[in-house]
Amino acid sequence: MQQNKLFIGNLPFSSDESDLQQAFEQFGEIDEIRVITDRETGRSRGFAFITFAESDDAQSALAMDGEELNGRPLRVNFATERNGGNAAGKGKASGKPRNQNLTRNTV
């Protein structure tokens, strides 16, 4: 687990990287801010990841858990690695493939 990367949840959909930069830069040098967006609409999915240069700074930034940003209380935790498949298709499907174009014959 990366101890310098934080998960930021319950973000207002209107929040962007600059909002997060302003809210979290007080804790130390930020290497990366990534607001996760929907691939089709480009709209924020309501969460982000912030990577700090130092793990002590990330630890300090946990103090933002429960603090409000644009009217919503943030959820701030250390980010954890995902296991298994994801929407990008790295997981394996189980069962037989389904033919979605079948029609039912009625008598």
C-alpha positions as CSV (number, residue, x, y, z in Angstrom):
1,M,0.0,0.0,0.0
2,Q,1.3,3.4,-1.0
3,Q,1.5,5.5,2.2
4,N,1.7,8.8,0.3
5,K,-1.5,8.3,-1.8
6,L,-4.9,9.3,-0.5
7,F,-8.4,8.4,-1.6
8,I,-10.7,11.5,-1.5
9,G,-14.4,10.5,-1.6
10,N,-17.8,12.3,-1.5
11,L,-16.5,15.0,-3.7
12,P,-19.0,17.4,-5.1
13,F,-19.3,16.7,-8.9
14,S,-18.4,20.3,-9.6
15,S,-15.0,20.0,-7.8
16,D,-11.8,19.9,-9.9
17,E,-8.1,19.6,-9.4
18,S,-7.7,23.2,-8.4
19,D,-10.2,22.9,-5.6
20,L,-8.3,19.9,-4.2
21,Q,-5.0,21.7,-4.6
22,Q,-6.2,24.6,-2.6
23,A,-7.7,22.4,0.1
24,F,-4.7,20.0,0.5
25,E,-1.6,22.0,-0.3
26,Q,-1.4,23.2,3.3
27,F,-0.2,19.7,4.2
28,G,2.8,19.5,1.9
29,E,4.1,19.1,-1.6
30,I,1.6,17.4,-3.9
31,D,2.9,15.2,-6.7
32,E,-0.4,14.4,-8.4
33,I,-4.1,15.0,-8.2
34,R,-6.4,12.8,-10.2
35,V,-10.1,13.4,-10.2
36,I,-11.8,10.3,-11.6
37,T,-14.3,11.0,-14.4
38,D,-16.8,8.9,-16.3
39,R,-15.3,7.8,-19.6
40,E,-18.5,8.5,-21.6
41,T,-19.7,11.8,-20.1
42,G,-16.4,13.2,-18.7
43,R,-18.3,14.1,-15.5
44,S,-16.6,13.6,-12.2
45,R,-17.5,10.4,-10.4
46,G,-17.2,12.0,-7.0
47,F,-13.8,10.8,-6.0
48,A,-10.1,11.5,-6.5
49,F,-6.6,10.5,-5.6
50,I,-3.9,12.8,-4.2
51,T,-0.3,11.7,-4.1
52,F,2.0,13.6,-1.8
53,A,5.8,13.8,-2.1
54,E,6.2,12.6,1.5
55,S,4.2,10.0,3.4
56,D,4.2,12.2,6.6
57,D,2.4,14.9,4.6
58,A,-0.2,12.4,3.5
59,Q,-0.6,11.3,7.1
60,S,-1.2,14.9,8.1
61,A,-3.8,15.4,5.3
62,L,-5.9,12.7,6.8
63,A,-7.1,15.5,9.1
64,M,-9.3,16.6,6.2
65,D,-11.6,13.6,6.7
66,G,-15.0,15.0,7.5
67,E,-14.1,18.6,6.5
68,E,-16.4,20.2,4.0
69,L,-15.4,21.1,0.4
70,N,-18.0,23.0,-1.6
71,G,-20.7,22.0,0.9
72,R,-20.0,18.2,1.2
73,P,-18.0,16.4,3.9
74,L,-15.0,14.7,2.5
75,R,-14.0,11.1,3.1
76,V,-10.2,10.9,3.2
77,N,-8.3,7.6,3.6
78,F,-5.1,6.0,2.5
79,A,-5.6,4.6,-1.0
80,T,-5.5,0.8,-1.3
81,E,-4.6,-1.2,-4.3
82,R,-7.5,-2.8,-6.2
83,N,-7.5,-6.6,-6.7
84,G,-9.3,-8.5,-9.4
85,G,-11.0,-7.2,-12.5
86,N,-12.1,-3.7,-13.3
87,A,-14.1,-1.9,-15.9
88,A,-11.1,-1.9,-18.2
89,G,-11.5,-5.6,-18.8
90,K,-8.6,-7.0,-16.9
91,G,-10.9,-9.5,-15.1
92,K,-12.1,-12.8,-16.7
93,A,-15.7,-13.5,-17.4
94,S,-17.2,-16.7,-16.2
95,G,-19.9,-18.8,-17.8
96,K,-20.9,-19.2,-21.5
97,P,-21.0,-16.1,-23.7
98,R,-24.5,-14.9,-24.4
99,N,-25.8,-14.0,-27.8
100,Q,-27.7,-10.8,-27.3
101,N,-29.3,-10.9,-30.8
102,L,-31.4,-14.0,-30.4
103,T,-35.1,-13.8,-31.1
104,R,-37.7,-16.1,-29.7
105,N,-39.9,-18.0,-32.1
106,T,-43.6,-18.1,-31.1
107,V,-46.0,-20.7,-32.4
